[in-house]
Amino acid sequence: MLRTRTAIAAVSFLALSGLYATPAQADPPSRGQLQVDAFFSQYLTAVNGQNQDQTPVDVRNEFLTAQLNQQLDQYQQTHNADPVFRAQNTPVSWSTQYGGSGAGHTTVILTENWAGGQHTQVWYQVELSDLTIDGLEDPPPPPA
């Protein structure tokens, strides 16, 4: 329940401040999208040292499963990059897109936008029952 309130509060703040806008004809964001957006926003703020109340590890512990946290720690050691951003620097903006649902989970595709104009997609898996993020990976390869 706390995660849901955190996600709603974060999106409400972003909407009121004009930082979160959707096209007039777009579907409203799903609960999973709101959760991933709240996580990513809080994580980026913590990484940039703009959140005195939470470190990046605190944010990860709040939103992610312990198993996913372990996988991200391994990713960081293997790739020498931030495991959430999938890079050594931080994105300048991001957007989320609904990727589908099934078996009690929803997929959210987060697109990171970089200063040079490049884009990186990261696919999140969110448990529908409690909105815990239990998967974060690079996009699947295109079909052959």
C-alpha positions as CSV (number, residue, x, y, z in Angstrom):
1,M,0.0,0.0,0.0
2,L,2.9,2.4,0.8
3,R,4.4,1.8,-2.7
4,T,1.0,2.6,-4.3
5,R,0.7,5.8,-2.3
6,T,4.3,6.7,-3.2
7,A,3.7,6.2,-6.9
8,I,0.4,8.2,-6.8
9,A,2.1,11.0,-4.8
10,A,5.0,11.2,-7.2
11,V,2.9,11.3,-10.3
12,S,0.5,13.8,-8.7
13,F,3.5,16.0,-7.9
14,L,4.9,15.6,-11.5
15,A,1.5,16.4,-13.0
16,L,0.9,19.5,-10.9
17,S,4.4,20.8,-11.6
18,G,4.0,20.2,-15.4
19,L,6.8,17.7,-15.5
20,Y,4.5,14.7,-16.3
21,A,2.3,15.2,-19.3
22,T,0.6,12.8,-21.7
23,P,-0.9,13.5,-25.1
24,A,-4.6,14.4,-25.0
25,Q,-5.6,11.1,-26.8
26,A,-3.2,8.8,-24.9
27,D,-4.5,6.2,-22.5
28,P,-3.9,7.1,-18.8
29,P,-0.8,5.4,-17.4
30,S,-1.3,2.0,-15.8
31,R,-0.7,1.3,-12.1
32,G,2.5,-0.5,-13.2
33,Q,3.6,2.5,-15.2
34,L,3.0,4.8,-12.3
35,Q,5.0,2.6,-10.0
36,V,8.0,2.4,-12.4
37,D,7.8,6.1,-12.9
38,A,7.9,6.8,-9.2
39,F,10.8,4.3,-8.7
40,F,12.8,5.8,-11.5
41,S,12.2,9.4,-10.4
42,Q,13.2,8.7,-6.8
43,Y,16.2,6.6,-7.9
44,L,17.5,9.4,-10.2
45,T,17.0,12.0,-7.5
46,A,18.9,9.8,-5.0
47,V,21.7,9.1,-7.5
48,N,22.1,12.8,-8.2
49,G,22.3,13.6,-4.4
50,Q,19.1,15.5,-4.4
51,N,17.3,13.4,-1.9
52,Q,18.7,13.7,1.7
53,D,16.2,11.1,3.0
54,Q,17.1,8.2,0.7
55,T,20.2,6.8,-0.9
56,P,19.9,4.8,-4.2
57,V,20.1,1.6,-2.2
58,D,17.2,2.8,0.0
59,V,15.1,3.5,-3.1
60,R,15.9,0.1,-4.5
61,N,15.0,-1.6,-1.2
62,E,11.7,0.2,-1.1
63,F,10.5,-0.7,-4.7
64,L,12.4,-3.9,-5.7
65,T,12.4,-7.5,-4.5
66,A,15.5,-8.7,-2.7
67,Q,16.2,-11.2,-5.5
68,L,16.1,-8.4,-8.1
69,N,18.4,-6.3,-6.0
70,Q,20.9,-9.1,-5.9
71,Q,20.7,-9.4,-9.7
72,L,21.3,-5.7,-10.1
73,D,24.3,-5.9,-7.8
74,Q,25.7,-8.6,-10.0
75,Y,25.0,-6.5,-13.1
76,Q,26.9,-3.6,-11.6
77,Q,29.9,-5.7,-10.9
78,T,29.9,-7.4,-14.3
79,H,29.3,-4.3,-16.4
80,N,30.8,-1.5,-14.3
81,A,27.6,0.5,-14.9
82,D,24.7,1.6,-12.9
83,P,22.3,-1.4,-12.9
84,V,19.1,0.7,-13.2
85,F,20.3,3.1,-15.8
86,R,22.4,0.5,-17.7
87,A,25.0,3.1,-18.1
88,Q,27.8,5.0,-16.3
89,N,26.0,8.3,-16.6
90,T,22.4,9.5,-15.9
91,P,19.6,10.1,-18.4
92,V,18.2,13.6,-18.9
93,S,14.6,12.3,-19.2
94,W,12.5,9.2,-19.5
95,S,9.1,7.9,-20.5
96,T,7.1,4.8,-19.8
97,Q,4.9,2.6,-22.0
98,Y,2.6,-0.2,-21.1
99,G,4.0,-3.5,-22.4
100,G,1.3,-6.0,-21.6
101,S,0.1,-8.1,-18.6
102,G,-0.2,-11.7,-17.8
103,A,0.3,-14.3,-15.0
104,G,-0.1,-11.6,-12.3
105,H,2.5,-9.3,-13.7
106,T,2.6,-6.3,-16.0
107,T,5.5,-5.2,-18.3
108,V,6.5,-1.6,-18.4
109,I,8.9,-0.3,-21.0
110,L,11.0,2.6,-19.7
111,T,12.8,4.6,-22.4
112,E,15.8,6.6,-21.1
113,N,16.7,9.7,-23.1
114,W,20.4,10.7,-23.1
115,A,22.0,14.1,-23.6
116,G,23.4,13.1,-27.0
117,G,19.9,12.2,-28.3
118,Q,20.3,8.5,-27.9
119,H,17.6,6.3,-26.3
120,T,17.8,3.2,-24.2
121,Q,14.9,0.9,-23.3
122,V,14.7,-1.1,-20.1
123,W,11.9,-3.5,-19.5
124,Y,10.4,-3.7,-16.0
125,Q,8.2,-6.5,-14.6
126,V,5.8,-5.4,-11.9
127,E,3.8,-7.7,-9.6
128,L,0.1,-6.6,-10.0
129,S,-0.8,-7.7,-6.4
130,D,1.5,-5.3,-4.6
131,L,3.2,-3.3,-7.3
132,T,6.7,-4.7,-6.3
133,I,9.2,-4.5,-9.2
134,D,10.6,-8.0,-9.6
135,G,12.2,-7.7,-13.0
136,L,14.4,-5.2,-14.8
137,E,16.3,-6.2,-18.0
138,D,17.4,-5.1,-21.4
139,P,14.8,-5.4,-24.2
140,P,14.4,-8.8,-25.9
141,P,16.2,-9.0,-29.3
142,P,14.1,-8.3,-32.3
143,P,12.6,-11.3,-34.0
144,A,14.7,-12.9,-36.7
